[in-house]
Amino acid sequence: MGWNGVKLPENFQNNDVARREVKMSSSNEIAVSVVSSAVHKYADIPGGLMPLLHEIQASLGFIPKDCVAAIAKGMGLSRAEVHGVISFYHDFHDQPRGQTTIHLCRAEACQAMGSRRLEAHVKSRLGIDYGGTTADGRFSLEPVYCLGNCACSPSIRMGDDVFARVDADRFDELMDVL
């Protein structure tokens, strides 16, 4: 019996079940440890999938595709249910992300002030499209639909910092500093 009297999935009375499943499908011991620990921690909590996925992503930077089966088995869900949650929420990623994520605002105010030109320049400079990560693993590029900085558009967020009135030259200056 788990938290609040909820019956644990029969196949997950022992954390070794999930650990073996992860090991069979993943050669990364760190991922195995993180996923197994998270599954054990959240298996008996109703609605535990979301905090489990957040914990895995916070620890690894992404949710490995080859761990979905172990997560599903440990949580008593189907692989489709787990994959559906990962793919539905834009903050979850199933591939490693860059050290710095660049969010380019695509809201109407930024578009009116030149964000499409900036978008073309950023994609060209980085050599990636939205959802991509540079070959050196330094940067990922994501669209965002408002940074709340409309009066100073176009805006971008690099990591946790928001920059206003960014054009191609300003973007290059920012990149040269990083």
Backbone as a printed PyTorch tensor [residue, N CA C, xyz], in Angstrom:
tensor([[[  0.8480,  -1.1760,   0.0000],
         [  0.0000,   0.0000,   0.0000],
         [  0.8860,   1.2280,   0.0000]],

        [[  0.5430,   2.1920,  -0.8140],
         [  1.3370,   3.4120,  -0.9090],
         [  0.7190,   4.5550,  -0.1380]],

        [[  1.1200,   5.7530,  -0.4800],
         [  0.6660,   6.9720,   0.1510],
         [ -0.8460,   7.0870,   0.0540]],

        [[ -1.4920,   7.4940,   1.1210],
         [ -2.9270,   7.7460,   1.1630],
         [ -3.7550,   6.5050,   0.8180]],

        [[ -3.2090,   5.3200,   1.1220],
         [ -3.9580,   4.0890,   0.9030],
         [ -4.0620,   3.6540,  -0.5420]],

        [[ -3.3290,   4.2990,  -1.4560],
         [ -3.3810,   3.9340,  -2.8670],
         [ -2.5860,   2.6580,  -3.0710]],

        [[ -3.1860,   1.6880,  -3.7490],
         [ -2.5000,   0.4240,  -3.9970],
         [ -1.4270,   0.6440,  -5.0550]],

        [[ -0.2050,   0.2220,  -4.7390],
         [  0.8930,   0.3420,  -5.6930],
         [  0.6900,  -0.6390,  -6.8320]],

        [[  1.1890,  -0.2910,  -8.0300],
         [  1.1210,  -1.2510,  -9.1230],
         [  1.8200,  -2.5390,  -8.7090]],

        [[  1.2080,  -3.6680,  -9.0390],
         [  1.7330,  -4.9470,  -8.6130],
         [  3.1700,  -5.1620,  -9.0830]],

        [[  3.4890,  -4.6290, -10.2740],
         [  4.8180,  -4.8230, -10.8300],
         [  5.8460,  -3.8710, -10.2410]],

        [[  5.4470,  -3.0660,  -9.2470],
         [  6.4040,  -2.1120,  -8.7060],
         [  6.4630,  -2.1420,  -7.1880]],

        [[  6.2760,  -3.3020,  -6.6060],
         [  6.4460,  -3.4220,  -5.1650],
         [  7.9190,  -3.3090,  -4.7970]],

        [[  8.7970,  -3.5490,  -5.7610],
         [ 10.2350,  -3.5010,  -5.5240],
         [ 10.8560,  -2.5880,  -6.5730]],

        [[ 11.6360,  -1.6020,  -6.1540],
         [ 12.2610,  -0.6580,  -7.0660],
         [ 13.1780,  -1.3500,  -8.0680]],

        [[ 13.6390,  -2.5740,  -7.7810],
         [ 14.5270,  -3.2770,  -8.7000],
         [ 13.8590,  -3.5660, -10.0360]],

        [[ 12.5420,  -3.6700, -10.0740],
         [ 11.8310,  -3.9020, -11.3290],
         [ 12.1280,  -2.7640, -12.2940]],

        [[ 11.9210,  -1.5290, -11.8550],
         [ 12.1800,  -0.3730, -12.7200],
         [ 13.6640,  -0.2620, -13.0300]],

        [[ 14.5160,  -0.5230, -12.0420],
         [ 15.9580,  -0.4080, -12.2540],
         [ 16.4030,  -1.3790, -13.3430]],

        [[ 15.9280,  -2.6210, -13.3130],
         [ 16.2970,  -3.5930, -14.3430],
         [ 15.7810,  -3.1520, -15.7000]],

        [[ 14.5440,  -2.6290, -15.7490],
         [ 13.9630,  -2.1830, -17.0090],
         [ 14.7920,  -1.0550, -17.6080]],

        [[ 15.2150,  -0.1070, -16.7870],
         [ 16.0140,   1.0050, -17.2840],
         [ 17.3640,   0.4960, -17.7660]],

        [[ 17.9990,  -0.3880, -17.0000],
         [ 19.3120,  -0.8960, -17.4020],
         [ 19.2430,  -1.6260, -18.7300]],

        [[ 18.1580,  -2.3270, -18.9770],
         [ 18.0350,  -3.0520, -20.2330],
         [ 17.9700,  -2.1020, -21.4180]],

        [[ 17.4310,  -0.9150, -21.2070],
         [ 17.2290,  -0.0350, -22.3360],
         [ 18.1220,   1.1990, -22.3180]],

        [[ 18.9860,   1.3460, -21.3470],
         [ 19.8330,   2.5300, -21.2750],
         [ 21.2050,   2.1560, -20.7650]],

        [[ 22.2360,   2.6290, -21.4520],
         [ 23.5900,   2.3340, -21.0050],
         [ 24.1290,   3.4260, -20.0940]],

        [[ 23.4240,   4.4940, -19.9200],
         [ 23.8840,   5.6120, -19.1060],
         [ 23.5290,   5.3750, -17.6440]],

        [[ 24.5210,   5.0600, -16.8310],
         [ 24.2760,   4.7420, -15.4230],
         [ 23.7020,   5.9130, -14.6340]],

        [[ 24.0710,   7.1370, -14.9960],
         [ 23.5050,   8.3000, -14.3040],
         [ 22.0080,   8.3700, -14.5670]],

        [[ 21.6050,   8.1910, -15.8190],
         [ 20.1820,   8.2100, -16.1580],
         [ 19.4500,   7.0890, -15.4410]],

        [[ 20.0690,   5.9210, -15.3920],
         [ 19.4690,   4.7770, -14.7090],
         [ 19.1990,   5.1270, -13.2530]],

        [[ 20.1800,   5.7010, -12.6040],
         [ 20.0460,   6.0450, -11.1990],
         [ 18.9810,   7.1140, -10.9670]],

        [[ 19.0170,   8.1630, -11.7640],
         [ 18.0580,   9.2640, -11.6140],
         [ 16.6340,   8.7800, -11.8570]],

        [[ 16.4300,   8.0410, -12.9590],
         [ 15.0880,   7.5720, -13.2950],
         [ 14.5850,   6.5850, -12.2510]],

        [[ 15.4190,   5.6460, -11.8470],
         [ 15.0020,   4.6630, -10.8440],
         [ 14.6290,   5.3300,  -9.5290]],

        [[ 15.4290,   6.2900,  -9.1120],
         [ 15.1590,   7.0010,  -7.8660],
         [ 13.8500,   7.7840,  -7.9540]],

        [[ 13.6390,   8.4650,  -9.0850],
         [ 12.4180,   9.2590,  -9.2540],
         [ 11.1810,   8.3600,  -9.3020]],

        [[ 11.2800,   7.2490, -10.0050],
         [ 10.1410,   6.3200, -10.0760],
         [  9.8210,   5.8050,  -8.6810]],

        [[ 10.8340,   5.4310,  -7.9340],
         [ 10.6140,   4.9350,  -6.5770],
         [  9.9540,   6.0150,  -5.7010]],

        [[ 10.3960,   7.2470,  -5.8650],
         [  9.8850,   8.3570,  -5.0520],
         [  8.4310,   8.6900,  -5.3620]],

        [[  8.0190,   8.6010,  -6.6230],
         [  6.6900,   9.0720,  -7.0240],
         [  5.6900,   7.9770,  -7.3770]],

        [[  6.0930,   6.7270,  -7.3570],
         [  5.2080,   5.6400,  -7.7820],
         [  3.9310,   5.5530,  -6.9630]],

        [[  4.0020,   5.8920,  -5.6940],
         [  2.8240,   5.7410,  -4.8440],
         [  2.0910,   7.0590,  -4.6000]],

        [[  2.4080,   8.0740,  -5.3630],
         [  1.7510,   9.3670,  -5.1970],
         [  0.7740,   9.5760,  -6.3540]],

        [[ -0.5090,   9.7450,  -6.0610],
         [ -1.4670,  10.0100,  -7.1330],
         [ -1.0340,  11.2540,  -7.9170]],

        [[ -1.0320,  11.1360,  -9.2340],
         [ -0.6120,  12.2550, -10.0720],
         [  0.8950,  12.4670, -10.0350]],

        [[  1.6410,  11.4510,  -9.6750],
         [  3.0820,  11.5800,  -9.5060],
         [  3.8910,  11.6860, -10.7810]],

        [[  3.2570,  11.4550, -11.9390],
         [  4.0230,  11.4870, -13.1830],
         [  4.6440,  12.8570, -13.4570]],

        [[  3.8780,  13.9370, -13.2770],
         [  4.4140,  15.2700, -13.5800],
         [  5.6180,  15.6170, -12.6950]],

        [[  5.5200,  15.4840, -11.3730],
         [  6.7110,  15.7970, -10.5800],
         [  7.8780,  14.8560, -10.8850]],

        [[  7.5910,  13.6030, -11.2170],
         [  8.6350,  12.6610, -11.5930],
         [  9.3620,  13.1590, -12.8360]],

        [[  8.6060,  13.5610, -13.8660],
         [  9.2230,  14.0430, -15.1000],
         [ 10.0170,  15.3300, -14.8640]],

        [[  9.4750,  16.2230, -14.0350],
         [ 10.2110,  17.4490, -13.7090],
         [ 11.5280,  17.1150, -13.0030]],

        [[ 11.5050,  16.1650, -12.0970],
         [ 12.7160,  15.7970, -11.3710],
         [ 13.7580,  15.2020, -12.3130]],

        [[ 13.3210,  14.3270, -13.2010],
         [ 14.2590,  13.7260, -14.1480],
         [ 14.8560,  14.8090, -15.0460]],

        [[ 14.0030,  15.6840, -15.5550],
         [ 14.4970,  16.7500, -16.4360],
         [ 15.4440,  17.6920, -15.6860]],

        [[ 15.1320,  18.0150, -14.4490],
         [ 15.9960,  18.8950, -13.6690],
         [ 17.3650,  18.2480, -13.4240]],

        [[ 17.3770,  16.9420, -13.2580],
         [ 18.6340,  16.2390, -12.9850],
         [ 19.4570,  15.9730, -14.2370]],

        [[ 18.7960,  15.5750, -15.3200],
         [ 19.5080,  15.1750, -16.5290],
         [ 19.5040,  16.2330, -17.6250]],

        [[ 18.5820,  17.1880, -17.5260],
         [ 18.4430,  18.1920, -18.5780],
         [ 17.4750,  17.7760, -19.6660]],

        [[ 17.0330,  16.5330, -19.6370],
         [ 16.0600,  15.9920, -20.5950],
         [ 15.5520,  14.6710, -20.0510]],

        [[ 14.5390,  14.1240, -20.7190],
         [ 13.9810,  12.8320, -20.3250],
         [ 14.3390,  11.8350, -21.4190]],

        [[ 15.2900,  10.9420, -21.1670],
         [ 15.7370,  10.0210, -22.2090],
         [ 14.5930,   9.1680, -22.7580]],

        [[ 14.5090,   9.1020, -24.0750],
         [ 13.4590,   8.3030, -24.7250],
         [ 13.5170,   6.8460, -24.2850]],

        [[ 14.7250,   6.3390, -24.1130],
         [ 14.8510,   4.9280, -23.7690],
         [ 14.5050,   4.6170, -22.3180]],

        [[ 14.1180,   5.6300, -21.5570],
         [ 13.6780,   5.4110, -20.1760],
         [ 12.1520,   5.4590, -20.0340]],

        [[ 11.4600,   5.7870, -21.1160],
         [  9.9990,   5.9120, -21.0590],
         [  9.3500,   4.5980, -20.6290]],

        [[  9.8350,   3.4770, -21.1390],
         [  9.2400,   2.1810, -20.7800],
         [  9.3680,   1.9050, -19.2880]],

        [[ 10.5230,   2.2080, -18.7060],
         [ 10.7220,   1.9770, -17.2720],
         [  9.8540,   2.9130, -16.4430]],

        [[  9.7260,   4.1540, -16.8870],
         [  8.8610,   5.1080, -16.1830],
         [  7.4170,   4.6050, -16.2180]],

        [[  6.9790,   4.2020, -17.4000],
         [  5.6010,   3.7140, -17.5510],
         [  5.3500,   2.4960, -16.6710]],

        [[  6.2620,   1.5590, -16.7150],
         [  6.0920,   0.3360, -15.9350],
         [  6.0610,   0.6410, -14.4370]],

        [[  6.9660,   1.4690, -13.9860],
         [  7.0380,   1.8040, -12.5680],
         [  5.8500,   2.6010, -12.0730]],

        [[  5.2550,   3.4000, -12.9630],
         [  4.1200,   4.2370, -12.5740],
         [  2.7800,   3.5710, -12.8620]],

        [[  2.8120,   2.3710, -13.4490],
         [  1.5690,   1.6710, -13.7680],
         [  0.8050,   2.3270, -14.9160]],

        [[  1.5380,   2.8920, -15.8570],
         [  0.9440,   3.5760, -17.0060],
         [  1.4300,   2.9150, -18.2880]],

        [[  0.8140,   3.2780, -19.3970],
         [  1.3060,   2.7940, -20.6810],
         [  2.4230,   3.7110, -21.1600]],

        [[  3.2500,   3.1870, -22.0490],
         [  4.3020,   4.0290, -22.6430],
         [  3.6850,   5.1960, -23.3950]],

        [[  2.5420,   4.9610, -24.0150],
         [  1.8610,   6.0260, -24.7580],
         [  1.4340,   7.1600, -23.8380]],

        [[  0.9610,   6.8120, -22.6380],
         [  0.5550,   7.8530, -21.6840],
         [  1.7500,   8.7030, -21.2660]],

        [[  2.8730,   8.0620, -20.9780],
         [  4.0700,   8.7940, -20.5610],
         [  4.5880,   9.6360, -21.7160]],

        [[  4.6850,   9.0420, -22.8880],
         [  5.1480,   9.7900, -24.0670],
         [  4.2120,  10.9550, -24.3660]],

        [[  2.9180,  10.7490, -24.2120],
         [  1.9470,  11.8120, -24.4650],
         [  2.1600,  13.0110, -23.5620]],

        [[  2.4630,  12.7720, -22.3060],
         [  2.7160,  13.8740, -21.3730],
         [  4.0160,  14.5880, -21.7520]],

        [[  5.0560,  13.8220, -22.0380],
         [  6.3480,  14.4240, -22.4000],
         [  6.2130,  15.2690, -23.6600]],

        [[  5.5100,  14.7630, -24.6460],
         [  5.4110,  15.4860, -25.9200],
         [  4.4040,  16.6300, -25.8750]],

        [[  3.4460,  16.5810, -24.9610],
         [  2.4350,  17.6380, -24.8760],
         [  3.0050,  18.9160, -24.2500]],

        [[  3.7780,  18.7740, -23.1920],
         [  4.2880,  19.9350, -22.4750],
         [  5.6140,  20.3920, -23.0770]],

        [[  5.6470,  21.6390, -23.5400],
         [  6.8270,  22.1360, -24.2490],
         [  8.0660,  22.2620, -23.3680]],

        [[  7.9330,  22.2400, -22.0720],
         [  9.1010,  22.3330, -21.2080],
         [  9.8350,  21.0010, -21.0420]],

        [[  9.2070,  19.9080, -21.4510],
         [  9.8780,  18.6100, -21.3830],
         [ 10.5820,  18.3610, -22.7130]],

        [[ 11.7800,  17.7980, -22.6130],
         [ 12.5680,  17.5030, -23.8100],
         [ 13.0550,  16.0710, -23.7410]],

        [[ 13.0620,  15.4020, -24.8930],
         [ 13.5390,  14.0270, -24.9190],
         [ 14.9230,  13.9190, -25.5630]],

        [[ 15.5520,  15.0490, -25.7830],
         [ 16.9160,  15.1090, -26.3010],
         [ 17.7140,  16.0680, -25.4170]],

        [[ 19.0210,  15.8630, -25.3230],
         [ 19.8250,  16.8060, -24.5450],
         [ 19.6930,  18.2240, -25.0940]],

        [[ 19.6620,  19.1880, -24.2220],
         [ 19.5440,  20.5940, -24.5940],
         [ 20.9070,  21.2560, -24.4710]],

        [[ 21.0160,  22.4110, -25.0920],
         [ 22.2510,  23.1680, -25.0030],
         [ 22.4600,  23.7300, -23.6100]],

        [[ 23.6800,  24.1610, -23.3320],
         [ 23.9870,  24.7620, -22.0390],
         [ 23.1640,  26.0220, -21.8180]],

        [[ 22.9020,  26.7510, -22.8900],
         [ 22.0860,  27.9610, -22.8290],
         [ 20.9550,  27.8310, -23.8320]],

        [[ 19.7340,  28.0660, -23.3810],
         [ 18.6000,  28.0680, -24.2960],
         [ 18.2770,  29.5120, -24.6550]],

        [[ 18.1440,  29.7430, -25.9420],
         [ 17.7820,  31.0530, -26.4560],
         [ 16.3180,  30.9860, -26.8650]],

        [[ 15.4940,  31.8180, -26.2320],
         [ 14.0750,  31.9120, -26.5740],
         [ 13.8740,  33.1850, -27.3800]],

        [[ 13.3470,  33.0360, -28.5600],
         [ 13.0930,  34.1690, -29.4440],
         [ 11.5950,  34.4400, -29.4510]],

        [[ 11.2190,  35.6660, -29.1020],
         [  9.8020,  36.0070, -29.0220],
         [  9.1850,  36.0690, -30.4130]],

        [[  8.0400,  35.4130, -30.5620],
         [  7.3260,  35.3880, -31.8350],
         [  5.9500,  36.0330, -31.7270]],

        [[  5.7000,  36.7640, -30.6370],
         [  4.4060,  37.4300, -30.4620],
         [  4.2820,  38.5810, -31.4660]],

        [[  3.0660,  39.0540, -31.6190],
         [  2.7720,  40.0540, -32.6430],
         [  3.5860,  41.3290, -32.4930]],

        [[  3.7450,  41.8320, -31.2760],
         [  4.5010,  43.0750, -31.0790],
         [  5.9420,  42.9100, -31.5480]],

        [[  6.5500,  41.8020, -31.2180],
         [  7.9330,  41.5700, -31.6470],
         [  8.0110,  41.3870, -33.1610]],

        [[  7.0150,  40.6980, -33.7310],
         [  7.0080,  40.5310, -35.1860],
         [  6.8850,  41.8770, -35.8820]],

        [[  6.0620,  42.7510, -35.3360],
         [  5.8780,  44.0760, -35.9290],
         [  7.1670,  44.8990, -35.8850]],

        [[  8.0390,  44.5700, -34.9540],
         [  9.2830,  45.3260, -34.7910],
         [ 10.5140,  44.5930, -35.3310]],

        [[ 10.2990,  43.5480, -36.1250],
         [ 11.4220,  42.9240, -36.8230],
         [ 11.9070,  41.5900, -36.3210]],

        [[ 11.1190,  40.8980, -35.5330],
         [ 11.6130,  39.6190, -35.0000],
         [ 11.7670,  38.5530, -36.0780]],

        [[ 11.0580,  38.6740, -37.1830],
         [ 11.2350,  37.6700, -38.2490],
         [ 12.6140,  37.7940, -38.8830]],

        [[ 13.0900,  39.0180, -39.0760],
         [ 14.4570,  39.2110, -39.5800],
         [ 15.4650,  38.6900, -38.5580]],

        [[ 15.2110,  38.9970, -37.2970],
         [ 16.0810,  38.5080, -36.2310],
         [ 16.0740,  36.9840, -36.2070]],

        [[ 14.9010,  36.3940, -36.3400],
         [ 14.7750,  34.9300, -36.3560],
         [ 15.6490,  34.3230, -37.4470]],

        [[ 15.5760,  34.8770, -38.6570],
         [ 16.3810,  34.3620, -39.7720],
         [ 17.8730,  34.4660, -39.4520]],

        [[ 18.2690,  35.5840, -38.8650],
         [ 19.6780,  35.7820, -38.5160],
         [ 20.1290,  34.8030, -37.4340]],

        [[ 19.3120,  34.6550, -36.3990],
         [ 19.6600,  33.7560, -35.2900],
         [ 19.8030,  32.3210, -35.8020]],

        [[ 18.8590,  31.8770, -36.5960],
         [ 18.9140,  30.5130, -37.1340],
         [ 20.1570,  30.3220, -37.9980]],

        [[ 20.4790,  31.3260, -38.7890],
         [ 21.6620,  31.2580, -39.6410],
         [ 22.9420,  31.2570, -38.8060]],

        [[ 23.0220,  32.1360, -37.8530],
         [ 24.2200,  32.2500, -37.0000],
         [ 24.4590,  30.9580, -36.2190]],

        [[ 23.3830,  30.3800, -35.6640],
         [ 23.5230,  29.1560, -34.8710],
         [ 23.5860,  27.8910, -35.7240]],

        [[ 23.0480,  27.9720, -36.9330],
         [ 23.0130,  26.7960, -37.7950],
         [ 21.9780,  25.7740, -37.3610]],

        [[ 20.9230,  26.2290, -36.6730],
         [ 19.8640,  25.3310, -36.2020],
         [ 18.5080,  25.9880, -36.3830]],

        [[ 17.4730,  25.1890, -36.3000],
         [ 16.0990,  25.6730, -36.3420],
         [ 15.5280,  25.5710, -34.9320]],

        [[ 14.2850,  26.0060, -34.7730],
         [ 13.6210,  25.8700, -33.4780],
         [ 13.6250,  24.4100, -33.0430]],

        [[ 13.8900,  24.2020, -31.7760],
         [ 13.9430,  22.8490, -31.2260],
         [ 15.3080,  22.2020, -31.3720]],

        [[ 16.2240,  22.8800, -32.0550],
         [ 17.5450,  22.3150, -32.2950],
         [ 18.5690,  22.7390, -31.2590]],

        [[ 19.6820,  22.0300, -31.2750],
         [ 20.8150,  22.3160, -30.4040],
         [ 22.0590,  22.3550, -31.2730]],

        [[ 22.9250,  23.3330, -31.0330],
         [ 24.1450,  23.4430, -31.8260],
         [ 25.0120,  22.2060, -31.6370]],

        [[ 25.8280,  21.9240, -32.6490],
         [ 26.6660,  20.7220, -32.6370],
         [ 27.6020,  20.6740, -31.4340]],

        [[ 28.0330,  21.8370, -30.9580],
         [ 28.9390,  21.8700, -29.8070],
         [ 28.1970,  21.7790, -28.4700]],

        [[ 26.8560,  21.7360, -28.5200],
         [ 26.0560,  21.5950, -27.3060],
         [ 25.9410,  22.8610, -26.4780]],

        [[ 26.3510,  23.9930, -27.0210],
         [ 26.3160,  25.2370, -26.2430],
         [ 24.9420,  25.8900, -26.2320]],

        [[ 24.2030,  25.8200, -27.3570],
         [ 22.9530,  26.5700, -27.4670],
         [ 21.8190,  25.7210, -28.0250]],

        [[ 20.6310,  25.9640, -27.4840],
         [ 19.3840,  25.4400, -28.0500],
         [ 18.5300,  26.6450, -28.3920]],

        [[ 17.6670,  26.4970, -29.3930],
         [ 16.8100,  27.5930, -29.8400],
         [ 15.3500,  27.1800, -29.7120]],

        [[ 14.5680,  28.0090, -29.0460],
         [ 13.1410,  27.7410, -28.8490],
         [ 12.3280,  28.9980, -29.1310]],

        [[ 11.1480,  28.8260, -29.7140],
         [ 10.2430,  29.9690, -29.8460],
         [  9.5240,  30.2070, -28.5270]],

        [[  9.1440,  31.4390, -28.2840],
         [  8.3310,  31.7670, -27.1260],
         [  7.3230,  32.7910, -27.6170]],

        [[  6.1420,  32.7990, -27.0220],
         [  5.0850,  33.6410, -27.5690],
         [  4.7680,  34.8510, -26.7200]],

        [[  5.6200,  35.2250, -25.8430],
         [  5.6260,  36.5330, -25.2120],
         [  6.5810,  36.4830, -24.0400]],

        [[  7.4420,  37.4620, -23.9880],
         [  8.3620,  37.5920, -22.8630],
         [  7.9430,  38.7370, -21.9490]],

        [[  6.7930,  39.3360, -22.2520],
         [  6.2890,  40.4180, -21.4200],
         [  7.0990,  41.6930, -21.5590]],

        [[  7.7430,  41.8550, -22.6790],
         [  8.6130,  42.9980, -22.9000],
         [  8.2150,  43.7040, -24.2020]],

        [[  6.9290,  43.7470, -24.4610],
         [  6.4040,  44.1980, -25.7530],
         [  6.7940,  45.6340, -26.1170]],

        [[  6.9030,  46.4930, -25.1390],
         [  7.2360,  47.8970, -25.4190],
         [  8.6720,  48.0580, -25.9000]],

        [[  9.4670,  47.0330, -25.7220],
         [ 10.8880,  47.1010, -26.1010],
         [ 11.2400,  45.9880, -27.0820]],

        [[ 10.3420,  45.6640, -27.9650],
         [ 10.5500,  44.5370, -28.8650],
         [ 11.4670,  44.9080, -30.0310]],

        [[ 12.0420,  43.8960, -30.6680],
         [ 11.9450,  42.4690, -30.3820],
         [ 12.8210,  42.0600, -29.1980]],

        [[ 12.3600,  41.0350, -28.5070],
         [ 13.0380,  40.5790, -27.2960],
         [ 13.4480,  39.1190, -27.4250]],

        [[ 14.5090,  38.7900, -26.7140],
         [ 14.9490,  37.4000, -26.6150],
         [ 15.3150,  37.1310, -25.1580]],

        [[ 15.3060,  35.8500, -24.8100],
         [ 15.7970,  35.4270, -23.4970],
         [ 16.9440,  34.4610, -23.7640]],

        [[ 18.0570,  34.7330, -23.1380],
         [ 19.2240,  33.8490, -23.2390],
         [ 19.4830,  33.3360, -21.8280]],

        [[ 19.1960,  32.0650, -21.6240],
         [ 19.2570,  31.5330, -20.2660],
         [ 18.1570,  32.1920, -19.4620]],

        [[ 18.5080,  32.8740, -18.3940],
         [ 17.5130,  33.5460, -17.5450],
         [ 17.4280,  35.0420, -17.7910]],

        [[ 18.2170,  35.5590, -18.7220],
         [ 18.2690,  36.9980, -18.9670],
         [ 17.4630,  37.3890, -20.2030]],

        [[ 16.6550,  38.4360, -20.0610],
         [ 15.8430,  38.9480, -21.1730],
         [ 16.5360,  40.1860, -21.7260]],

        [[ 16.6030,  40.2540, -23.0460],
         [ 17.2230,  41.3870, -23.7280],
         [ 16.1990,  42.0270, -24.6560]],

        [[ 16.1920,  43.3550, -24.6740],
         [ 15.2060,  44.1210, -25.4330],
         [ 15.8410,  44.7910, -26.6470]],

        [[ 14.9550,  45.1350, -27.5910],
         [ 15.3650,  45.8450, -28.8200],
         [ 16.5500,  45.1490, -29.4900]],

        [[ 16.4180,  43.8550, -29.6630],
         [ 17.5010,  43.0590, -30.2290],
         [ 17.3490,  42.9870, -31.7430]],

        [[ 18.3940,  43.3790, -32.4320],
         [ 18.4600,  43.1920, -33.8760],
         [ 19.6430,  42.2640, -34.1420]],

        [[ 19.9710,  42.0300, -35.4010],
         [ 21.0450,  41.0950, -35.7340],
         [ 22.3750,  41.5130, -35.1190]],

        [[ 22.7050,  42.7970, -35.1860],
         [ 23.9750,  43.2650, -34.6120],
         [ 24.0300,  43.0660, -33.1040]],

        [[ 22.9340,  43.3940, -32.4310],
         [ 22.8810,  43.2290, -30.9720],
         [ 22.9750,  41.7520, -30.5920]],

        [[ 22.3160,  40.8970, -31.3590],
         [ 22.4120,  39.4500, -31.1110],
         [ 23.8500,  38.9840, -31.2340]],

        [[ 24.5530,  39.4210, -32.2770],
         [ 25.9420,  39.0380, -32.4520],
         [ 26.8040,  39.5030, -31.2920]],

        [[ 26.5360,  40.7180, -30.8010],
         [ 27.2750,  41.2240, -29.6350],
         [ 27.0450,  40.3330, -28.4230]],

        [[ 25.7880,  39.9520, -28.2110],
         [ 25.4630,  39.0850, -27.0710],
         [ 26.1480,  37.7360, -27.2090]],

        [[ 26.1570,  37.1900, -28.4040],
         [ 26.7760,  35.8900, -28.6390],
         [ 28.2950,  35.9520, -28.4260]],

        [[ 28.8910,  37.0690, -28.8090],
         [ 30.3470,  37.2060, -28.6360],
         [ 30.7470,  37.2340, -27.1690]],

        [[ 29.8410,  37.6850, -26.2990],
         [ 30.1060,  37.7360, -24.8710],
         [ 29.9600,  36.3490, -24.2250]],

        [[ 29.0490,  35.5540, -24.7830],
         [ 28.8040,  34.2170, -24.2020],
         [ 29.9420,  33.3020, -24.5170]]])
